[in-house]
Amino acid sequence: MCRVEVSIRSSPDRIWALLTNAQDFPRWNSTVTSIDGEIRGGHRIRIHVPGTDRTFTPLISNLVPAAHMTWTGGFAPLFKGVRTFELTPRRDGSTTFVMEERFSGLMMPIAGRAMPDFGPVFERYAADLKREAERTDAPR
């Protein structure tokens, strides 16, 4: 499992707009080179990341605007990754952003040893999101 949590001085609506605009992702998110498709419930997207030719093709589900969504990928029951995004508004006008990914499946005993540490990538993703959401000149 990998998890990151950060407080962002921005509204859940502003953060949600960034998280669901697939075409704009590479402009602000250094962990993604492009996303094909639409980030909408029931849709499958293709995520391209820097430094590899691999693409990830999660299915978007459990989508509640400005609150949470799930991206599920892999080849269940052999290997499955479930990434959740949670936005929680705070009284001071900021938002708590949590992104977590859990891996499971029959191949986890083998695949788990070969998987890289996703912690630094998650930290960078959250920092990029925070920086963009807090920009005063960003479109609302």
Secondary structure, DSSP 8 states (H G I E B T S, - for coil): -EEEEEEESS-HHHHHHHHT-GGGHHHH-TT-SEEES--STT-B-EEE-TT-S-EE--EEEEEETTTEEEEEEEETTTEEEEEEEEEEE-TTS-EEEEEEEEEESTTHHHHHHHS---HHHHHHHHHHHHHHHH-TTS--
